[in-house]
């Protein structure tokens, strides 16, 4: 989508330093971190929300999770632990309408989250 911020990040129109990149997924530091490690992981293809995946025949969530696991290892939070968050729609906390996953780590996470 031409007006989607995350599409622009994924295709290089908005310069961003990636902490992870492959042909289908990119990841970058969150601009408003909520933990010492806070990385946003997105598919290169535009998917508006996780609800739009249906049964996910292309394995988008698996690709995001695989990238998240690699980022967690690279950032040194794979052993201590981390949280993965996917918000869906406005009431679920989604503010950018391009599917994305947050990886948060580097501190103890509390429950309930908010």
Residue pairs with C-beta under 8 A, 6 or more apart in sequence:
1 7
1 46
1 98
4 46
4 96
4 97
4 98
5 14
5 96
5 98
6 42
6 46
6 96
6 98
6 100
7 46
7 98
8 14
9 16
9 26
9 28
9 42
10 26
10 42
10 43
10 44
11 44
16 26
16 28
17 28
17 29
18 26
18 27
18 28
19 27
19 28
19 29
19 39
19 71
19 74
19 75
20 26
20 27
20 39
20 41
20 67
20 70
20 71
20 74
21 27
22 67
23 44
24 43
24 44
24 45
24 63
25 41
25 42
25 43
25 44
25 63
25 64
25 66
25 67
26 41
26 42
26 44
27 39
27 40
27 41
27 42
27 67
27 68
27 71
27 103
28 39
28 40
29 38
29 39
29 40
30 38
30 39
30 40
30 102
34 102
34 104
35 104
35 105
35 106
35 107
35 109
36 105
36 106
36 107
37 75
37 77
37 82
37 103
37 104
37 105
37 106
38 102
38 103
38 104
39 68
39 71
39 75
39 102
39 103
40 100
40 101
40 102
40 103
41 64
41 67
41 68
41 71
41 100
41 101
41 102
41 103
42 64
42 98
42 99
42 100
42 101
43 60
43 63
43 64
43 99
45 60
46 98
47 53
47 60
47 98
47 99
48 97
48 98
48 99
49 88
49 89
49 94
49 97
49 99
50 61
50 86
50 88
50 99
51 88
51 89
52 99
53 60
53 61
53 99
56 62
60 99
64 99
64 101
65 84
65 101
68 84
68 101
68 103
69 78
71 103
72 78
72 82
72 103
72 105
75 103
75 105
75 106
77 105
77 106
80 105
80 106
81 105
81 109
82 103
82 104
82 105
83 102
83 103
83 104
83 105
83 109
83 113
84 101
84 102
84 103
85 101
85 102
85 104
85 113
86 99
86 100
86 101
86 102
87 93
87 94
87 95
87 102
88 94
93 114
